[in-house]
């Protein structure tokens, strides 16, 4: 069984930073595209950042220059460093692994106050 567990969410003031972590079990994802998505109330789930097995990264325009995705294949983990947070970043953030199917964590809530 494949499980993804996110951690690191919480309440932070605008301009602050958080680091989200995702730990995967039941799968070795060194060759997989992994990423972070987010969903705010009343909105569709949005791709935030992805990173390929070769280390190529993509970001949604709204987080470029502020967020950094990284991976540690030895620890089977993916991270999202979030700096200069804005209230509009408030959402539930989900970890994703693209394999034979897409695997998802249950999410971690990030709330950014003004």
C-alpha positions in Angstrom: 0.0 0.0 0.0 1.2 3.5 -0.9 0.8 6.3 1.6 1.8 9.9 1.5 1.8 12.0 4.6 2.2 15.7 4.6 3.4 17.8 7.5 4.5 21.4 8.2 1.3 23.3 7.7 0.0 25.8 10.2 -0.8 29.4 10.9 1.7 32.1 9.8 1.7 35.8 9.3 2.0 37.3 5.9 5.7 37.6 4.9 6.6 34.5 7.0 7.9 31.1 5.9 6.9 27.5 6.2 8.4 24.3 5.0 6.1 21.5 4.0 7.3 17.9 4.0 5.8 14.8 2.4 6.9 11.3 3.3 6.1 8.5 1.0 5.9 4.8 2.0 5.1 1.8 -0.1 6.8 3.3 -3.2 10.2 4.3 -4.3 9.7 7.4 -6.4 13.2 8.4 -7.6 12.1 8.2 -11.2 8.6 9.7 -10.7 7.4 13.2 -11.1 6.3 14.5 -7.7 4.6 17.7 -6.8 2.5 19.9 -4.6 -1.0 21.0 -5.2 -3.3 23.3 -3.2 -7.0 23.9 -2.9 -8.7 26.8 -1.3 -12.3 26.8 -0.3 -14.6 27.3 -3.3 -11.7 26.8 -5.7 -10.4 24.0 -7.9 -7.3 22.1 -6.9 -4.3 24.0 -8.4 -0.9 22.7 -9.3 1.7 24.6 -7.3 5.0 23.0 -8.2 6.4 19.8 -9.7 9.9 18.2 -9.9 10.9 15.4 -12.2 13.2 12.6 -11.5 15.9 14.5 -13.3 15.4 17.6 -11.1 13.5 19.8 -13.5 11.1 22.1 -11.6 8.0 23.9 -12.6 5.9 26.4 -10.7 2.6 28.2 -11.0 3.3 31.8 -11.8 1.9 33.1 -8.5 4.6 31.3 -6.5 7.7 31.8 -8.7 10.5 33.3 -6.7 8.9 32.5 -3.4 8.5 28.7 -3.3 11.1 26.0 -3.9 10.3 22.4 -4.4 13.0 19.8 -3.6 13.3 16.1 -3.2 15.4 13.6 -1.2 15.2 10.3 -2.9 17.2 8.5 -0.2 14.6 9.5 2.4 11.7 9.2 0.0 10.6 12.7 0.7 9.6 15.8 -1.1 9.6 19.3 0.3 8.1 22.7 -0.4 9.8 25.7 1.1 7.4 28.6 1.1 8.8 32.1 1.7 7.2 35.5 1.6 3.8 34.0 2.2 0.7 35.9 1.2 -2.9 35.5 2.5 -3.9 34.2 -1.0 -1.5 31.2 -0.4 -4.0 30.0 2.2 -5.1 26.5 1.2 -4.9 22.8 1.9 -1.7 21.6 0.3 -1.5 18.1 -1.1 1.5 16.0 -2.0 1.3 14.0 -5.3 3.2 11.2 -6.9 2.7 10.2 -10.5 3.1 6.5 -10.9 0.8 3.8 -12.4 -1.9 6.0 -10.9 -1.7 9.4 -9.2 -1.2 9.0 -5.4 -2.3 11.8 -3.0 -1.8 12.6 0.6 -4.6 13.9 2.8 -3.3 17.4 2.8 -2.0 19.9 5.3 -3.6 23.2 6.0 -1.7 26.4 5.5 -3.3 29.6 6.8 -1.6 33.0 6.2 -2.9 35.9 8.1 -2.6 39.5 7.0 
